[in-house]
Amino acid sequence: MELLVRVQRANGSRPAGCGVALALEYWPLCDTWGIVVQAVAGVGLVICVVLMLALLLWSACASRRRTSVLAALLLFLLATAGIFALPYSFLIALSPQTCPVRVFAFGVLFSVAFGALLARGLSLLGVALARGWREVGVTAALALVQVIIATEWLLVVLVQDKRTCQFSQPEFAMLQIYVMVLLATALMTALRFLWYTCVTYSYRDSGQMHRQNKVQAALLVLTLLLSVCVWLVWITLLTYGNRAMGRSPLWDDPVISVALAANGWVLLLGHGFTQVRFMCKHNARTKDPPLDFTGWTSPRTSPAAPPDLNTGTDNEGFQTDTDTDPDARRGNLRSDEHTSHSCFFVLNVSLI
């Protein structure tokens, strides 16, 4: 960008939209590509802010079981909003003010976004470490590593070596190695969850829940694959392509600015919007009215008690008045014995 400023100063090629009093380092803001990047990133930033405000208002009436998922989604949207705001630091020429922002914010914001996707994939796989509020904790812990890396680099360069904040393009790419590891790990986790939803089926989940898990897995894989493509393109151009085409360093900052805006929209459309939609559908299902069984049973009448099998009152023909008197029962038994003996005697006499 410094070379671009020198060339424009030598040729006097001020962009048409720039005022006379505007400093040279701000000229890309009013150039054609700069205006397009600002518009695309600005729209994404506004949408992220609107979604976060809507989720904060909705959290007042949300169930406590969904509060942790809501907090993880808010953290992801906050990182995405920061990614949409970051191209402005690359549209302005590199300076002692913009250099720390580029070094620190770039890696930290992407580590939060990719860490949130990794934690979400682990949560969908059922890993206990990333369930509930632990999902937010895993995201914060993964991002903290990149915070330490960027802070250590700034302390070594600015405090220990007492140099101005400058870096080469390969050095900037090397500062993002941990972010690339997070991206690759999140992609493998998402592929594992997609394979799990395709080859297995749990009878504990309904068919609608199983289809929703498959859609979430596919969208997560698609989001991470597109992010991998964006990162491969901008790193290749930054470290090799621009120099091979003779466009370095004129195209270095524009390449990163376009990559930031493109990756921001990939994250917003692939995960932000879809997660908000899934949460709204889940909230609508929990508010469905319960089933009404009024036509089957009456709530005012209790079911009849089963008959007592010990009483033997179903067939009254076998019930006698003497069933309740023990003496009468013994008398009946003696009379029955006398009758049987008499019948036997008569039978013998008839045979003789």
Secondary structure, 3 states (H helix, E strand, C coil): CHHHHHHHHHHCCCCCCCCCCCCHHHHHHHCHHHHHHHHHHHHHHHHHHHHHHHHHHHHHHCCHHHHHHHHHHHHHHHHHHHHHHCHHHHHCCCCCCHHHHHHHHHHHHHHHHHHHHHHHHHHHCCCHHHCCCHHHHHHHHHHHHHHHHHHHHHHHHHHHCCCCCCCCHHHHHHCCHHHHHHHHHHHHHHHHHHHHHHHCCCCCCCHHHHHHHHHHHHHHHHHHHHHHHHHHHHHHHHHHHHHHCCCCCCCHHHHHHHHHHHHHHHHHHHHHHHHHHHHHHHHHHHCCCCCCCCCCCCCCCCCCCCCCCCCCCCCHHHCCCCCCCHHHHHHHHHHHHHHHHHHHHHHHHHHC
